[in-house]
Amino acid sequence: MSEPDLDLAALHLDVYESRDAHWNPEHGDLEIPSGWELLPTGDAFVTRTVKAAGSYWMAWLPRTGRRAHRRLVGLWAPESVIAAARERAAETEAVRAVRREASSRQRARSEERYRGELSSAVLAYLSFAPPHMALAETIADEATGQSAEVGSGRVGRTRLLTVEERAALAARAYIRHRLTDYEAALDAATPRRPRMPILTMTTTK
């Protein structure tokens, strides 16, 4: 149970919603402070603005038999703070849209530069003779495209290795999988599971 003199509204609590109550692991059953409302998740700017104001509780749906992990559904915060944050969002939408577009273009330029750098590093790693440069460029382009796909978690996205190390691994993986019989040999070397015998039931008279 919560301490009588403790101002829970000043704390940033994790509040779990159930059908009949709101609950916190340390303070037990809670009542939502008067004048507070739920701000659903979805608007990052409004959420950040409300958090910056200071008073809020995190609203969660708890784990259940059908839901393996708790799920964030929003923030409980003063109605006036949420209203002010939404008003601020409306006032700044045009400016923020321009900034988002500029940021998107900047990310695209950075990605293009990085892919060019990685492709050049693959070419340097291959170091093919001039008569085979067309093949080298094909390998470099396709290995870069595969290994540097955003969100893939592949070697081209890691920052734990140098660009040269990434290029070497990307080139070797591409050549191994696309230009050799590696996959077929791997399949041939993998033992197949024996089929389980089919059991039939017999009856005796």
URTA-V577267 format. One record per residue. N is the residue number from 1. RES is the residue in one small letter. PSI is psi in radians with two decimals (999 if undefined). Layout:
n;res;psi
N;RES;PSI
N;RES;PSI
This chain:
n;res;psi
1;m;2.66
2;s;2.69
3;e;2.44
4;p;-0.66
5;d;0.06
6;l;2.21
7;d;1.64
8;l;-0.46
9;a;-0.33
10;a;-0.12
11;l;2.70
12;h;1.54
13;l;2.68
14;d;2.01
15;v;2.19
16;y;2.33
17;e;2.32
18;s;-3.07
19;r;-0.62
20;d;-0.14
21;a;3.02
22;h;2.45
23;w;2.52
24;n;2.42
25;p;-0.56
26;e;-0.54
27;h;0.02
28;g;-2.59
29;d;2.43
30;l;2.69
31;e;2.35
32;i;2.26
33;p;2.55
34;s;2.36
35;g;0.09
36;w;2.70
37;e;2.91
38;l;2.18
39;l;1.91
40;p;2.73
41;t;2.77
42;g;-0.55
43;d;1.75
44;a;-0.68
45;f;-0.83
46;v;-0.74
47;t;-0.80
48;r;-0.69
49;t;-0.72
50;v;-0.77
51;k;-0.70
52;a;-0.45
53;a;-0.41
54;g;-0.70
55;s;2.03
56;y;2.73
57;w;2.48
58;m;2.22
59;a;2.14
60;w;2.60
61;l;2.25
62;p;2.92
63;r;2.58
64;t;-3.09
65;g;-0.51
66;r;-0.28
67;r;1.93
68;a;-0.46
69;h;2.65
70;r;2.71
71;r;2.23
72;l;2.24
73;v;-0.20
74;g;-2.78
75;l;2.42
76;w;2.25
77;a;2.88
78;p;2.39
79;e;-0.72
80;s;-0.62
81;v;-0.74
82;i;-0.76
83;a;-0.74
84;a;-0.66
85;a;-0.70
86;r;-0.66
87;e;-0.73
88;r;-0.68
89;a;-0.73
90;a;-0.70
91;e;-0.57
92;t;0.08
93;e;-0.79
94;a;-0.78
95;v;-0.76
96;r;-0.57
97;a;-0.73
98;v;-0.73
99;r;-0.70
100;r;-0.71
101;e;-0.75
102;a;-0.70
103;s;-0.69
104;s;-0.75
105;r;-0.68
106;q;-0.73
107;r;-0.69
108;a;-0.74
109;r;-0.72
110;s;-0.71
111;e;-0.73
112;e;-0.74
113;r;-0.75
114;y;-0.77
115;r;-0.65
116;g;-0.70
117;e;-0.77
118;l;-0.72
119;s;-0.74
120;s;-0.65
121;a;-0.62
122;v;-0.77
123;l;-0.75
124;a;-0.67
125;y;-0.76
126;l;-0.77
127;s;0.83
128;f;2.67
129;a;2.68
130;p;-0.69
131;p;-0.32
132;h;0.31
133;m;-0.56
134;a;-0.74
135;l;-0.74
136;a;-0.73
137;e;-0.65
138;t;-0.81
139;i;-0.78
140;a;-0.79
141;d;-0.84
142;e;-0.64
143;a;-0.68
144;t;-0.79
145;g;-0.70
146;q;-0.82
147;s;-0.40
148;a;0.29
149;e;2.22
150;v;2.28
151;g;0.02
152;s;-0.41
153;g;0.19
154;r;3.07
155;v;-0.52
156;g;-0.23
157;r;-0.16
158;t;2.63
159;r;0.13
160;l;-0.24
161;l;2.75
162;t;2.86
163;v;-0.68
164;e;-0.70
165;e;-0.71
166;r;-0.76
167;a;-0.76
168;a;-0.79
169;l;-0.69
170;a;-0.76
171;a;-0.78
172;r;-0.70
173;a;-0.75
174;y;-0.84
175;i;-0.77
176;r;-0.77
177;h;-0.47
178;r;-0.44
179;l;0.12
180;t;3.09
181;d;0.48
182;y;-0.84
183;e;-0.77
184;a;-0.72
185;a;-0.66
186;l;-0.74
187;d;-0.69
188;a;-0.56
189;a;-0.26
190;t;2.06
191;p;2.39
192;r;2.48
193;r;2.33
194;p;2.53
195;r;2.41
196;m;2.42
197;p;2.54
198;i;2.12
199;l;2.35
200;t;2.53
201;m;2.33
202;t;2.65
203;t;2.62
204;t;2.54
205;k;999
